[in-house]
Amino acid sequence: MIDREFHLQDHDLYLEAFKLAAQIPKGKVSTYGAIAKALGDISASRAVGQIMSADRERPFTVPCHRVIYSDGRTGWYTGMGQGAERKRELLRSEGVDIAEDRVKDLGKVVFAEFSGEPILARMAEAQREIASSASSESDANNFERLAGLDVSYFGDKAFAAMVVIDRTGNVLEERTAACTVNFPYVPGYLGFREMRPYSAVMGEPRRDTLYLIDGHGRAHPRRAGVACQFGVVHDVAVGGVAKTILAGAMKGDSLILDGEEAGRLVRTREGRAYFASIGHQVSLDSLCRVVSSLPRDPLVMAHRLATKERRSAS
């Protein structure tokens, strides 16, 4: 059974990473990759680097200077290109031997015995549950209302927008919503970053609406991108309409993932190229027909509206 609350709650990946970094003892170092693995997925290494340099309030002391690259380079301290010498000074003051910009004898001082919940591993399992529940049975052409959803960010603040049109291109509704998101981008986990802003801007789910989300559906390493999450959790029809490929490779116009067609390249009447994939309650063929025949592009309209909201608030 799908745990809706887990998919919709505000997961604070910053806090989880800070808890792990706080475990590194004086005189030791750890790596961005080791913390990512402790969080449940090595692919979060870049996000861990972003988290460690984030300018945000911390509920306890976090020795971010003790987190370095896996090859021994000490790296930066307060953001890209900043604080490198200060970081080395702090490590030396704690007894860590450094030659130029690298920790010497890294194997002797590296710490990896973290304790904590591997939250990303739990999220990956939740995505697999979503994948097993996503349906591709319905015809996307049956919906008279088409809603494009997009989100724009200013720091940790998400500005979501939804524009609803009818099949002739008339705008029926425009909505915006804003909320704080404490989950930086991690490849494969976009749904846990964007489910809350998308859900907030949608309001009450409508069964007569096909939702088009700027993100993947089945064209995802675990077959459960944000479009699948949104559709299954809210029990609505959704198509994933992404601008870039996350997983798989193109063969003609088909996006092939593990030997199967997971998505398809489709162009709108205005010439925009998207990678369409099943989210929930739509077939791929019918989704592609709808996207290619749109008289106007609600995703572009939603993008512009979300950007406008972000700029007016920043």
N, C-alpha and C positions, 0 to 999 in steps of 0.2 A: 504494500500500500504506500502511495506517495505521501511523504511528509511535507505538506504544503508550507508549514511554518518554517521548516529548514530552508526551503528555496526562497522564501520571502524575507527572512530576517536579515538584519544588518550585521553581516560577518565582518569583524574588525581584524583584518589580516595584519595590520600594523601592530596591534597589541599582541597578537600571537607571536609575531617575529621578535618583538621587543622582549617578551617573556623568555624566549630561547636565548637571545643574545645576552641577557642578564645572567645567564648561567655560566658564561665563560669566565673562569677564575683569573685573577691577576697573575701575570707571568705566562699566560697561555693566549693563543689566538685560535680563531676558527675561520671558516670560509663562507662566502655567500652560498655556495653549493651545498655545504653541510647543513646550513640552516634551512635551505630549500628542501633538502631531503627529509629533515626533521618535521617540516610542515607537511610533507607527504608527496612532493613531486619536485625533482631536480630542475624541471623547466621553469620553476619560479625563481631561479638564481638572479636573473636581471631585476625582478621585482623586489627581491630582498635588498639588492644594492640601492634601489630607489627608496625603499623604506628606511634603511639605515641613515640615509642622508636627508630624510624628510625634515622639514622645519615645522615640527608640530609638538604640542605638549605631550609629555610622557609622565605616566603616573608613578614611575619609579626610576632609579638611576639605570641607564642603559649604556654599557661600555661599547659603543659602536666602533671605537677605534680598534677594538680587538677582532674585528671582522675584516678579513682580507681576501685576496684572490687565491684560487686553488694552486697557482704556480708560485706562491710566496710573495708576489708583489703586494706592497701594503696599500697602494691605491690612494684614493682621496678620503677626505674626512667630513667635509660639510657640503658636498656636492661636487659634480664633475669639474675638475680643474682647480679645486680649492682645498686648502688645508693639508696638503700632502706632507709637508715638513712637520707640521704640528702633530700629525698622526704618528709619525715616526718618533718624535720626541716623547710622546706619551708612552709608546710601546717600550722604548729604551728605558724610560724611568721605572717601568715595571719589570725590568730584567730580560726583556726580549732582545736577542742579538740580531742586529740588522746590518747588512752590508749594502750600501747604496740605497736601493728602493725595495729590497727583498729581505724577508725573514730567513736567517740562516738556520740550517738543520730543522726545517719545518716539521718533519715527522716527529721530532722530540717535543715540540711545544704545541702541536695542534690538538684542539679539543673537539670531540664529536659525540660525547656521551650525553646528549640532550634527553630531557624527559618532557613530555607534553603530548597533547593530542595531535596526530597528523591530520589536520583539518582538510587539507587538499585531497588526501586519500579518501576521506569520508565523502567529500564532494564528488569525486570521480565515481564512487559507488552509487551515489544518488543520481548521477547522470546516467549510469547504466540502467537504473530502474526506470528513468524517464524514457530511455530508448526503447525499452521493452513495452512501454505503454503508448508510444506515439503511433498514430493511425495515418494511413495514406489512402483511405477508401473513398472520400467524398470528392465531388467535382467542384473545383474552384469557380467555375462559371455560374454556379447556382447563387452566388452572393451578389446582391445589388449594392451593398455598401462595402467600400474598400478603404481601409485605414492604413496610412503610412505612419510608422513610428521611428523616431530617431532621437538621439541624445547627444548633447554637447557638454563639455566639462570645463570648469575653471577650478583648478586644484582638485579638491575632494568634493566640490559641489557639482551635482549633475542637474542639467536643465533638459528635461524631456519634452517632446512635442508630439502631438498626434493630429494629423489632418485627414478627415474623412471625405471621400468623394463618392458620387454615384457613377454608374457605368458610362454616363455621357461626359463626365469630368466636372460636373458642378460640385462646388465645395459645400458640404452639408454641415461640417462641424470642425472647429479648431480648438485644441486644448493644450495647455502647458502645465507642467508641474516641476517642482525643484525639491531636491533632498540631498543630504550629505551622504557620500558613499565612502566607506572606510576600507575599500578593497581595490587596490591598484590592478592594472591590467596584467593578467597572467595568461599566456597562451593556453587555450582549451577550457578556460573557466570564465569566459566573458559573461555567461548567464548569471553568475553570482555577483557580478559587478552591476549588471543592468536590469535585473528582474525588478528591483524595488522602484527605480524611476519609471520604467515602462508600465509597471502595475499601477503606479500612482496616477500617471497621465491617462491611462485607459478608463479609470473609474469603474463603473459596473460593467462586467463582461456582457457582450451582446452576441447572441447566436446567429444573428442575421448579417454579421460583418466578417469579412475576411481581413485579418490583420497581416500586414506586410512589415516585417521587422528588418532593420539594417543589421543583419548578422546571419549566421549559418543555422541550418536545421540538422538534417542527417549528414551533411558534408562536414563531419566533425570526427576527431579521433575516436570518440566513444559513441558516435551516432546521436548525440544529444546536445546540439548547440543551443543558443539562447532561444531560437524560434521554437524548438521542441519543448524546452522548459516552459516557456510562456504558454504555449498551447495546451500542454498536458496539465499544468498546475491550474490554469483557469478554465479548462475545458472549452476552448474556443478554436476556430479554424485559423491556422497561421502558416504563412510561407516565409522561409528564410530568403532574403534577397541581399546578398553581400557584394562588396566591391572587390574583394581580393580572396584568394584561396587560402584556407587554413590547413587543409590536409588533402592528400590525393594528387593526381596528375591529370592533365587534360588529354583526351583522345578524341580528336575532332572537337565537337561542341559538348561532349560528355565529360564530366568530372568523375574519374574512376578512383575508387577507394577500396582497397582489398578485393580487387577484381569485380566490383559491382559499381553500377552507376549511382553515385550519391548526390549528384547535382548536375546542372546543365547551364552552359553559357546562353544567355538570352539578351536580346536587345529591345529596348523600348522604341516606340515610334519616333522619339526624339533622338535616337541613336545612342543612348547610354547603355553600357554593357554591365550586366549583373550576373552573378553566379547564384542561380536559384536552387533551393533544396527544400525538401518537405519539412515542415514544422510539425503540424498536426491536423488531421481531418481534411487533408487535400492530397490529390495525386500530383506527381511531378509533371506529367503531361499537361494537365489542366492548369496548374500553376503557371507554367511557362506560357501557355496560350493567353492567360489573363495579363501577365506582365508585358508580353510583347504587343498586346492590343490596347494598353492603357491610353486613353485620349490625353491624359495629363499624368504626371508622375507624382503621386502623393508622398513618396519618400523624399524627393527633392524639396517639396513644399514643407515637409516636416523638418528636414535638415535646416532650411532657411529660418523657420520659425524658432527652432531650438537655438540656433546661433544668435538670432536677434535677442532672445531672452537672456542668453549668457552675456552678451555684450552690454545689455542694459543694466545688468546686475553687477558687472565687474568694474 
